[in-house]
Amino acid sequence: MKQILLLILCFSTQIQAQNKLDLVSHYKSFYTQMQQQGDVQGVINAITHLVLLEPNVKRKDTLAALYMNEGKYMQALNLIGIDHLESDTNLATEVKAVSLKSLNEPKRAIEHYEVLYKEKRSVSLAYELADLKIQTGDIIGASVHITYGIANATSDMMKPYYESQTPYQVPILAGFVYLKAIAKFRENPETNHEASILILNEALKLAPNFNMANLALDAIRAQKDAQKTE
């Protein structure tokens, strides 16, 4: 009787293992087909099943990145967490940085951007760090990244902006000059109007279509005029 039960158990285990292999094969094929069709949600569904059937770091990070690219930042963070881990891959760190920034968590985002910047400095990462540090009031830290960006930006480097109805892009150098003006204004909003306006005009010389700089210029001028009437 015991031998029969053992045989049944072994047979059942073999069937389960075979079923799992069949499912893995199915979802790998499904994943490939969804890629060919350009069906992002289908790709997400396929990887989700593969993560459950055969979990590994690469698949999990890829799934989180797909969520991030689709603007599903909470889903991405729910999958891989928000804290920095020593075991995090560069992709996981990037997903955490971008997602936290997009969810208006600048302090938490900075931690992950700093890790990426330490790993490999770049003008684009310097911009993100400068922008986030201005938001958190770290003007000195922001200025360090702004200086790096201005010194290393090249004419072919562009920065997209999305605050207007029609997205546009400007040379990233103009973006750094804009951040320099904002940092200058934040140093002392009561006295730094003129200095900030001069710097914003420099940014607009580099990129006349820079709507964000024009908006900042109008806001600072309005505050300056309001002070005169008080």
GUDREN-772047 format. One line per field, with one value per atom (N, C-alpha, C): atom name; x, y, z. Coordinates in steps of 0.001 Angstrom, whole numbers, plus 524288, in hexadecimal, padded with zeros to 5 digits. Example, Ala and Ser with C-alpha at 12.3 -4.5 7.8 and 13.67 -1.06 7.14 Angstrom:
2
site <- [N,CA,C,N,CA,C] $
c1 <- [83386,8300C,83390,83232,83566,83264] $
c2 <- [7E9C6,7EE6C,7F31C,7F736,7FBDC,8001E] $
c3 <- [81E78,81E78,81E78,81BA8,81BE4,81EBE] $
END
This chain:
230
site <- [N,CA,C,N,CA,C,N,CA,C,N,CA,C,N,CA,C,N,CA,C,N,CA,C,N,CA,C,N,CA,C,N,CA,C,N,CA,C,N,CA,C,N,CA,C,N,CA,C,N,CA,C,N,CA,C,N,CA,C,N,CA,C,N,CA,C,N,CA,C,N,CA,C,N,CA,C,N,CA,C,N,CA,C,N,CA,C,N,CA,C,N,CA,C,N,CA,C,N,CA,C,N,CA,C,N,CA,C,N,CA,C,N,CA,C,N,CA,C,N,CA,C,N,CA,C,N,CA,C,N,CA,C,N,CA,C,N,CA,C,N,CA,C,N,CA,C,N,CA,C,N,CA,C,N,CA,C,N,CA,C,N,CA,C,N,CA,C,N,CA,C,N,CA,C,N,CA,C,N,CA,C,N,CA,C,N,CA,C,N,CA,C,N,CA,C,N,CA,C,N,CA,C,N,CA,C,N,CA,C,N,CA,C,N,CA,C,N,CA,C,N,CA,C,N,CA,C,N,CA,C,N,CA,C,N,CA,C,N,CA,C,N,CA,C,N,CA,C,N,CA,C,N,CA,C,N,CA,C,N,CA,C,N,CA,C,N,CA,C,N,CA,C,N,CA,C,N,CA,C,N,CA,C,N,CA,C,N,CA,C,N,CA,C,N,CA,C,N,CA,C,N,CA,C,N,CA,C,N,CA,C,N,CA,C,N,CA,C,N,CA,C,N,CA,C,N,CA,C,N,CA,C,N,CA,C,N,CA,C,N,CA,C,N,CA,C,N,CA,C,N,CA,C,N,CA,C,N,CA,C,N,CA,C,N,CA,C,N,CA,C,N,CA,C,N,CA,C,N,CA,C,N,CA,C,N,CA,C,N,CA,C,N,CA,C,N,CA,C,N,CA,C,N,CA,C,N,CA,C,N,CA,C,N,CA,C,N,CA,C,N,CA,C,N,CA,C,N,CA,C,N,CA,C,N,CA,C,N,CA,C,N,CA,C,N,CA,C,N,CA,C,N,CA,C,N,CA,C,N,CA,C,N,CA,C,N,CA,C,N,CA,C,N,CA,C,N,CA,C,N,CA,C,N,CA,C,N,CA,C,N,CA,C,N,CA,C,N,CA,C,N,CA,C,N,CA,C,N,CA,C,N,CA,C,N,CA,C,N,CA,C,N,CA,C,N,CA,C,N,CA,C,N,CA,C,N,CA,C,N,CA,C,N,CA,C,N,CA,C,N,CA,C,N,CA,C,N,CA,C,N,CA,C,N,CA,C,N,CA,C,N,CA,C,N,CA,C,N,CA,C,N,CA,C,N,CA,C,N,CA,C,N,CA,C,N,CA,C,N,CA,C,N,CA,C,N,CA,C,N,CA,C,N,CA,C,N,CA,C,N,CA,C,N,CA,C,N,CA,C,N,CA,C,N,CA,C,N,CA,C,N,CA,C,N,CA,C,N,CA,C,N,CA,C,N,CA,C,N,CA,C,N,CA,C,N,CA,C,N,CA,C,N,CA,C,N,CA,C,N,CA,C,N,CA,C,N,CA,C,N,CA,C,N,CA,C,N,CA,C,N,CA,C,N,CA,C,N,CA,C,N,CA,C,N,CA,C,N,CA,C,N,CA,C,N,CA,C,N,CA,C,N,CA,C,N,CA,C,N,CA,C,N,CA,C,N,CA,C,N,CA,C,N,CA,C,N,CA,C,N,CA,C,N,CA,C,N,CA,C,N,CA,C,N,CA,C,N,CA,C,N,CA,C,N,CA,C,N,CA,C,N,CA,C,N,CA,C,N,CA,C,N,CA,C] $
c1 <- [80337,80000,8035C,8076B,80AF7,80DA4,80F1E,811BB,80E1C,80913,8053F,804A1,8043C,803AB,80871,80D15,811EC,8120B,8104A,81020,80C4E,807D2,803E8,80612,808CD,80B0B,80F28,81281,81699,8142C,81030,80D87,80AF6,8087A,805E2,809DC,80E5D,81279,81483,81521,81701,81321,80E17,80A00,80A18,80A9D,80AC5,80F71,813EA,818AA,81805,815A4,814CF,810F3,80CCD,80901,80B89,80F06,811BE,81529,81802,81B53,81810,8137F,80FFF,80E14,80CD2,80AF6,80F47,81403,81876,8194F,8192B,819DE,8158B,810C8,80C4A,80CF4,80E52,80EA7,8137B,8178C,81C01,81A69,81766,81572,811A3,80E58,80A8D,80D5B,81186,814B7,81700,8193A,81B89,8176D,812D6,80E9C,80CBF,80C3A,80A7C,80E88,8138A,817AB,81724,8165C,815DC,81127,80CF9,80843,80871,80C73,80CCF,808B3,806E3,802D7,80570,805F0,808C2,805FB,800D1,7FDF4,7FE80,7FE96,7FF6B,804C9,808B9,80E0D,80E25,80B87,80B4B,808B5,8046F,801BD,80538,80802,80B6F,80FC6,8125B,816AD,814AC,81006,80DBB,80D2C,80B3B,80AAD,81004,813C8,81901,81BAB,81ABF,81CF1,81AB5,815BD,81345,8153A,815ED,81775,81D4A,82072,8262A,82869,827DD,82993,82F76,83105,8367F,836D1,83B48,83BF4,83B29,83D52,83CF4,8374C,83438,82EB3,82BBB,82CC5,82A19,82B62,83060,8320B,82FBA,82F96,82D5A,82794,824CE,81F3D,81E79,821BB,8215F,82269,82643,82782,82305,8206A,81BE2,81780,81688,812A7,81425,8191A,81AF0,81A16,81B89,81AFA,8154B,811BC,80C26,809BE,80D13,80B19,80887,8094B,80701,80B23,80C35,8109C,80FAE,80AE6,809C6,80A64,8088E,8091E,80EE1,81208,817A3,81A1C,818CC,81B1B,818F2,81400,811CD,814A1,816A3,81954,81EDD,821C1,82753,828A3,824D2,825BF,827B6,8283A,829F3,82F4D,83114,83619,83A9B,83F1A,843C6,84607,84700,84962,84E9C,8525C,8577F,85726,8533D,85297,84FCA,84DF3,84B13,84E75,84C29,84EC6,84E2F,85127,850A5,84B1F,848C0,84377,83F99,84016,83C9A,83D44,8421D,84332,840CE,84140,83EF7,83908,836AA,830F5,82F3E,831FE,830A8,83148,83590,83699,83258,83157,82D8A,82809,826A8,8215F,8206A,8242F,82399,8236F,8269B,8266B,82106,81F03,819F7,81579,8162E,81232,8130B,81661,81765,819B8,81D9A,8208C,82650,8279C,82CEE,8313B,8304E,83468,835C1,831C6,832B9,8351D,8336F,83592,83B62,83CEB,84264,8460A,8447B,847CB,84941,8458C,84686,84974,84832,84B1D,850E2,851D9,85744,85A4A,857AC,85A33,85BA3,8580A,85905,85D68,85D5F,86144,866BA,866E5,86BE2,86DFD,86A69,86BEE,86E15,86B6B,86D2A,86B08,86E64,86CB2,86AC3,866A8,864BB,86202,8619B,85F16,85946,856C4,85126,8500F,85352,85299,853BA,8579D,858CE,8541D,85163,84CB9,84882,84780,84374,844BE,849A0,84B34,84AD4,84C73,84C19,84670,84310,83D78,83B1C,83C38,83A04,83C2A,8411F,84376,84174,84042,83DB7,8386A,8358E,8305D,830A4,834D9,83555,83849,839CC,83C68,84244,84484,84A37,84CBD,84D15,84F01,854D5,857D1,85D70,85E54,85B87,85BFE,85A4D,8560E,8542B,85832,85AA8,85E7D,86328,864A3,868F9,86794,862E1,86128,86045,85E65,85D9D,862DF,866BC,86BFE,86E23,86D6A,86F2C,86C54,8673C,86426,865A7,8664D,867CA,86D26,870A8,875F7,87630,87283,872E5,86E9C,86AC6,8669B,868C0,86729,868BF,863FC,86500,860D2,85CB0,85E09,85A46,856E6,857F2,854EB,84FFB,84B7D,84679,84388,8402C,83D04,83744,833EF,82E51,82B75,8275D,823F8,81E4F,81B03,815A5,81190,81325,80F63,80B57,80C79,808BD,80583,8016C,7FE1D,8013D,804E9,80838,80DAB,80F64,814B8,818C1,81D15,8213F,82673,82AB3,82FCD,8335B,83723,83AF9,84059,84489,849BF,84A1F,84C58,84C94,84FD4,8535B,85653,8529D,84EB7,84AC9,847D7,846EA,8444A,8476C,84C83,84FD5,84FFB,85014,85011,84AE5,846A5,8418E,841BC,843E7,8444C,847CD,84BD6,84F4A,84C35,848AF,84571,841B9,83F53,83BAB,83E82,84321,84639,847B1,8491D,84A82,845DC,84152,83CA3,83B4D,83BC2,83A6A,83E30,842EA,846A2,8444C,841CE,83F49,83AFD,83649,831F5,83091,83293,8315C,834FF,839BA,83D98,83FF3,83F20,841F2,83ED2,83AEC,837BB,83B03,83DE8,840D5,844E4,847C3,84BCD,84962,844F2,84250,8403E,83E1E,83C13,84068,844ED,8495F,84AF3,84B0F,84C99,84873,84381,83F4C,83F91,8410C,841B5,8461F,84A1D,84E5D,84C36,848E9,8468F,8433E,84053,83CEC,84004,8449F,8480B,849C1,84AB6,84C4D,847B5,842FC,83E56,83999,8389A,83432,82EE1,82E7B,82984,828DC,82C2E,82C4B,827BC,82356,81E8E,81F33,821C7,8227B,82581,8297D,82C89,82935,825F3,82270,81E8B,81C7D,818D7,81B7B,82046,82335,82461,825BF,826EE,82226,81DAC,818DB,8178C,8184C,816FE,81A93,81F9D,82359,8226F,82156,8202C,81B3D,8175A,81279,8136D,816A4,817D1,81AE4,81E6D,8218F,81DF5,81A58,816B4,81325,811AD,80E44,81116,81626,81935,81959,81996,819EF,814FB,8108C,80B91,80A2C,80D48,80C0D,80D78] $
c2 <- [7FB4E,80000,804EA,804C6,80942,80A2F,805D5,80658,808CF,8075B,80984,80F5A,810DD,8166A,81984,81729,819BF,81A81,8167C,816D7,81B0E,81B43,81F40,824B6,82557,82A62,82C16,8286E,8299E,82B0C,82809,82902,82E67,82FAE,834C3,83935,83880,83C7D,83D50,838F8,8394D,83C39,83B39,83DDB,843BA,8451A,84AA6,84D5D,84AB9,84CFC,84DAC,849BA,84A08,84E6A,84ECE,85304,85861,858E4,85DDE,85F15,85B2E,85BF4,85D81,85B00,85C48,861EB,8638A,868E2,86CDB,86BB1,86F2E,86FB6,86B4C,86B56,86E83,86DD8,870AA,8768C,87844,87DE1,88058,87D3F,87F3D,88034,87C8C,87D32,881CA,8822B,88670,88BB6,88BE1,890A3,89245,88E81,88F9E,891AE,88F39,890DB,8965F,8979B,89CD0,8A0F8,89F97,8A32D,8A458,8A047,8A0ED,8A453,8A3E5,8A6E3,8AC61,8AD66,8B276,8B336,8AEF7,8AF21,8AF59,8B41E,8B4D5,8B21B,8B297,8B00E,8AA21,8A811,8A278,8A0D2,8A400,8A2F1,8A2FA,8A6D4,8A729,8A24D,8A0A4,89BEE,8971F,896A4,8921B,891F8,89675,89693,895BA,897C4,896EC,8911A,88E35,88886,885E5,887A2,8854B,88672,88B2B,88C7E,888DD,88781,883F7,87E55,87CBA,87752,87668,87A0F,879A4,87EF1,8806B,885A1,88656,88ADB,88C68,89259,89470,89A16,89CDD,89ABA,89D49,89DED,899DB,89A25,89E1E,89E14,8A1A2,8A74F,8A860,8ADA9,8AF5D,8ABB0,8ACE3,8AE3E,8AB44,8AC4B,8B1A8,8B2E0,8B7FE,8BC67,8BBA1,8BF9B,8C064,8BC30,8BC98,8BFB7,8BE9D,8C1A7,8C770,8C888,8CDF6,8D0A4,8CDFD,8D041,8D156,8CE68,8CF2E,8D319,8D578,8D943,8D6D6,8D1C3,8CF04,8CE9B,8D320,8D386,8D095,8D0BE,8CDE7,8C809,8C61A,8C07E,8BEF8,8C258,8C145,8C0F3,8C4B2,8C4D6,8C086,8BF31,8BAD5,8B5BB,8B561,8B0A2,8B043,8B4A4,8B46E,8B792,8BA57,8BD4C,8C2C9,8C5DD,8CB4E,8CC4A,8C8D4,8C99A,8C7C6,8CA52,8C893,8C3B5,8BFC4,8BAF0,8BA2F,8B828,8B730,8B376,8B01F,8AC3F,8AE74,8B344,8B58D,8B5E3,8B486,8B55A,8BB1E,8BCCF,8C234,8C340,8BF42,8BFF3,8C0C2,8BDAB,8BE41,8C39C,8C55C,8CA7F,8CED4,8CE4B,8D232,8D24A,8CDB7,8CD6F,8D01A,8CF19,8D187,8D772,8D938,8DED9,8E19B,8DFA9,8E228,8E1E2,8DD6D,8DCBE,8E049,8E091,8E3E8,8E9AC,8EB23,8F08D,8F1B1,8EE19,8EED8,8EEFE,8EC7D,8EC7C,8F0F0,8F4B6,8F95C,8F7F4,8F47C,8F30A,8F45E,8F969,8FAED,8F909,8F938,8F78D,8F1CF,8EE9C,8E906,8E7FE,8EAFC,8EA46,8EB9E,8EFB2,8F165,8ECFB,8E9F0,8E5A2,8E1FE,8E0C0,8DD11,8DFA5,8E492,8E761,8E805,8E8C9,8E93C,8E432,8DFC9,8DAB6,8DA3D,8DB9D,8DB62,8DF23,8E3C6,8E7C8,8E61F,8E399,8E1A4,8DD50,8DA18,8D5C2,8D7C3,8DBAE,8DDE2,8E365,8E736,8ECA2,8EDAD,8F0C8,8F26E,8F7AC,8FA7B,8FF95,8FF0C,8FB0B,8FA56,8F92D,8F5F8,8F4D2,8F9AB,8FCC4,901A0,9054A,90570,908C3,906F6,901DE,8FFD3,9010B,9004B,9014B,9071A,90A77,9101E,911BF,90FE2,9112D,90F57,90A83,90857,90B15,90C6C,90EFA,9148C,91723,91C41,91B9D,9179C,916AC,915B0,9132F,911E9,91611,91A51,91E98,91E05,91A17,91953,91C60,9217B,924DF,923FC,92311,92222,91D20,918FC,91410,91499,91773,91850,91B46,91F22,9225D,91F2C,91B49,917DB,91509,912FF,91029,913DE,9188C,91C6C,91DEA,91EBB,9200A,91BB0,916CF,9124E,91226,912F6,912AF,916D5,91B9F,91FE3,91EDB,91CA1,91B9D,91711,91369,90E9F,90DEC,9115D,910F5,91239,90F3E,9103C,911FD,9142E,916A1,912C2,90DC6,909ED,90791,908FA,906E5,90A19,90774,90A1D,90843,90BAC,90A65,90B42,9073A,907E8,90A57,90D4B,90F94,90E83,90DE4,90C30,90FA0,91442,9176D,91A18,91A90,91CF2,918B3,91A5E,9168D,91362,915FD,91361,912A9,90DE1,90D09,90F68,91113,91373,91222,91368,91292,91734,917EF,91C25,919D5,91C91,91AAB,91A2D,915EA,9151A,91952,91BCD,92028,9247A,925A5,9298A,927C9,922AF,92098,92185,920C2,921B0,92777,92AE1,93082,931FE,92FA3,93075,92EC5,92A29,92851,92BE4,92DFE,931B1,9367C,93852,93CDB,93B91,936F1,93564,934B6,93263,931B6,9370B,93AB1,93FF7,94294,9420A,94469,941F0,93CB6,93A05,93B5B,93D0A,93EA3,942F8,946B4,94B07,94D5B,94B61,94D2F,952EB,9554B,95ACB,95E81,95CC5,9606D,95EC2,959F6,957F4,95822,95B84,95BE6,95D44,96182,96378,95F88,95D47,95979,954C8,952F8,94E78,94FC5,95471,9562A,9565C,95857,95898,9531E,94F71,94A0E,94785,9487F,94659,9487F,94D5C,94F97,94CE3,94B28,94827,942F9,9407C,93B86,93C52,9409D,941AC,9432A,94547,94640,94118,93D44,93812,93521,93620,9334A,936E5,93A02,93DB1,93B0D,9360A,9333C,930C6,93240,92FBF,931D9,92F47,93107,93115,92D31,92CEA,931AB,93349,937E1,93CCE,93D31,941B0,941ED,93D6F,93D43,93F0E,93D36,93EC4,9449A,94694,94C24,94F7D,94DF7,950DC,950B6,94C22,94B91,94EDC,94EEE,951FB,957D4,95972,95EF5,960A7,95D3A,95E7B,95F11,95BAC,95C0D,960FC,9625F,9671E,96BF4,96C18,97080,970C8,96C32,96C16,96E5C,96D62,96F82,9756E,9779E,97D57,9800C,97D53,97FC1,97F08,97BFB,97B08,97FC5] $
c3 <- [80000,80000,80000,80360,803A8,7FE6A,7FBCF,7F6BF,7F2B1,7F2E4,7EF3B,7F021,7F530,7F686,7F4BB,7F55F,7F3C2,7EDE1,7EB04,7E553,7E38D,7E628,7E4DA,7E5D7,7EA4D,7EBB0,7E7B1,7E632,7E253,7DD14,7DB8E,7D69A,7D69E,7DB1B,7DBA3,7DB54,7DDCE,7DDB2,7D82F,7D553,7CFED,7CC79,7CD67,7CA5A,7CB76,7D077,7D1EB,7CF78,7CF95,7CD49,7C769,7C4E8,7BF46,7BDF9,7C12B,7C060,7C0DF,7C4A6,7C56A,7C0BA,7BEC8,7BA2C,7B575,7B4EC,7B095,7B0FC,7B5C5,7B699,7B57D,7B739,7B633,7B058,7AD97,7A7EC,7A54A,7A73E,7A508,7A5A8,7AA5A,7AB4D,7A8C4,7A7EC,7A4F1,79F4A,79D1A,797C3,79782,79B7B,79BC8,79C0D,79F32,79FC6,79A7B,797A6,79288,78EBB,78ED4,78B50,78C9B,79197,7933A,791BE,79215,79060,78A8C,78789,781DD,78078,7838D,7827F,784D6,78801,78A8B,78EC1,790FE,79502,79A65,79C87,7A171,7A5F3,7A635,7AA71,7AA1C,7A553,7A4A7,7A692,7A57A,7A754,7AD4A,7AFA1,7B559,7B79F,7B545,7B727,7B6CD,7B273,7B1B3,7B5C6,7B68E,7BA54,7BFE2,7C10A,7C63F,7C756,7C394,7C444,7C4BF,7C1A2,7C1E3,7C716,7C939,7CE5A,7D285,7D20B,7D5CC,7D527,7D043,7CF2E,7CFF4,7CE03,7CE72,7CFF2,7D4E5,7D685,7D601,7D3DE,7D3F7,7D3C3,7D529,7D5B2,7D084,7CC59,7C73C,7C58B,7C623,7C49A,7C7F3,7CCF9,7D087,7CF2E,7CE3B,7CCDE,7C7A3,7C3F6,7BECF,7BF51,7C285,7C364,7C5F0,7C9C1,7CC5B,7C879,7C50B,7C11C,7BD47,7BBE2,7B86B,7BB0A,7C002,7C2E5,7C2E6,7C3F4,7C418,7BED6,7BA9E,7B562,7B3FA,7B66B,7B57E,7B942,7BC85,7C047,7C503,7C5CE,7CA43,7CE96,7D0F1,7D48D,7D9A9,7DBA0,7E076,7DFA5,7DB26,7DA10,7D9D0,7D76B,7D70B,7DC70,7DFCE,7E506,7E886,7E7C8,7EAD2,7E991,7E4DB,7E323,7E555,7E53F,7E6C4,7EBA3,7EDDC,7F2AA,7F19E,7F5D5,7F545,7F7B2,7FB07,7FDAB,7FA3C,7FAF7,7F821,7FABE,7F79D,7F97E,7F6BF,7F987,7F73A,7F296,7F2A1,7EE75,7E9AC,7E9E8,7E583,7E09C,7DC3D,7D737,7D5B6,7D1CA,7CFE7,7CDEC,7CB74,7C973,7CDE9,7D20F,7D68D,7D909,7D977,7DBBC,7D86E,7D34D,7CFC9,7D04D,7D08C,7D116,7D626,7DA5C,7DF5C,7DF1E,7DCB9,7DC56,7D933,7D48B,7D111,7D355,7D587,7D79D,7DC4F,7DFD2,7E46E,7E2E7,7DF1B,7DD29,7DADF,7D7C8,7D53C,7D926,7DDA4,7E1C0,7E5A3,7E417,7E74C,7EC9A,7EC76,7F122,7F030,7EFD1,7EE40,7F1E5,7F6FF,7FAA0,7F9E5,7F948,7F87D,7F31D,7EF40,7E9FD,7E9D6,7ECA9,7ECB0,7EE3F,7F22D,7F408,7EF8A,7EC45,7E801,7E37A,7E266,7DE5D,7DFED,7E4FD,7E6DA,7E5DE,7E6A6,7E5A9,7DFE8,7DC76,7D6D3,7D543,7D797,7D651,7D828,7DCA4,7DEAC,7DB31,7D92D,7D5C3,7D094,7CE61,7C96B,7C8C8,7C930,7C8A1,7C319,7C2C6,7BDAB,7BE39,7B9EE,7B9F2,7BB44,7B928,7BA20,7BFE1,7C252,7C7DF,7CB2C,7C98C,7CC52,7CC34,7C7C1,7C757,7CB29,7CB42,7CEC0,7D46A,7D5E6,7DB4C,7DC9C,7D8FB,7D9ED,7DAAA,7D74F,7D791,7DCBE,7DE35,7E304,7E7DF,7E7C5,7EC5E,7ED00,7E8B0,7E91C,7EBBC,7EA37,7EC7C,7F25C,7F41A,7F9AD,7FCBF,7FA18,7FCCB,7FD5D,7FAEE,7FB24,7F6A3,7F744,7F316,7F207,7F62D,7F57E,7F263,7F3DF,7F106,7EB6B,7EA87,7E52F,7E1F5,7E451,7E181,7DFA0,7E2AD,7E110,7DC00,7DBB3,7D704,7D268,7D37F,7CF5C,7CCF4,7D039,7CE4F,7CAE3,7CCA3,7C98A,7C453,7C472,7BFA8,7BBB9,7BD86,7B9FD,7B79A,7BAB2,7B8CA,7B4EF,7B551,7B233,7AE18,7ADFE,7AA14,7A4AB,7A0CA,79B63,79835,793B0,79097,78EC2,78E6F,78C86,790DE,795B8,79A1F,79AD3,79A9D,79B0C,79FE8,7A1E1,7A67B,7A530,7A5B1,7A498,7A93F,7A807,7AC0F,7AA85,7AE88,7AD8A,7B033,7B215,7B506,7B18F,7AC82,7A8EA,7A636,7A36E,7A0BC,79CC6,79A38,7965E,798A1,79983,79B76,797C2,799E8,796C4,79948,796A8,798F3,797D1,79B45,79AB4,79BD5,79A50,79BCA,7A1BE,7A385,7A92D,7ABD7,7A8EE,7AB1D,7ACD6,7A991,7AB08,7AFE8,7B050,7B4E6,7B9DD,7B98E,7BE22,7BF8C,7BBA6,7BCB8,7BF58,7BD91,7C00F,7C5CC,7C6CE,7CC39,7CF7B,7CD03,7CFBE,7D17C,7CE22,7CF78,7D3EE,7D3B3,7D7C9,7DCFA,7DCD3,7E199,7E3E2,7E07D,7E242,7E4DB,7E292,7E4C8,7EA0A,7EA68,7EF3F,7F3B5,7F253,7F664,7F9BD,7F727,7F9F3,7F689,7F70B,7F3C0,7F47F,7F8B8,7F9C1,7F6E3,7F5BA,7F38F,7EE54,7ECBC,7E825,7E312,7E2C8,7DE13,7D946,7D9AD,7D521,7D33E,7D6F6,7D58C,7D2C8,7D4B4,7D25A,7CCEC,7CC51,7C73A,7C32B,7C4AA,7C108,7BF3A,7C2D5,7C175,7BE05,7BF2A,7BBE3,7B658,7B5CD,7B093,7AD98,7B074,7ADF9,7ABE7,7AF03,7AD54,7A878,7A83F,7A3C8,79EE4,79F9B,79B13,798A9,79C0C,79A28,797BE,799C7,797F1,79841,7942F,79438,79507,793BA,79452,799BA,79D6F,7A296,7A5E6,7A577,7A824,7AE13,7B035,7B5E3,7B7E2,7B4FD,7B68A,7B636,7B22F,7B1B1,7B631,7B7BC,7BC1B,7C12A,7C203,7C6B0,7C691,7C1FE,7C156,7C2C0,7C0BD,7C1D8,7C7AB,7CA1D,7CFAA,7D316,7D1DF,7D503,7D43B,7CF72,7CE76,7D15F,7D166,7D421,7D9FA,7DC2F,7E1C6,7E2F6,7DF69,7E004,7DFEA,7DC47,7DBD9,7E09E,7E2A8,7E747,7EC07,7EC59,7F0BE,7F097,7EBD0,7EB41,7ED16,7EC9F,7EE01,7F3BA,7F682,7FC06,7FF63] $
END
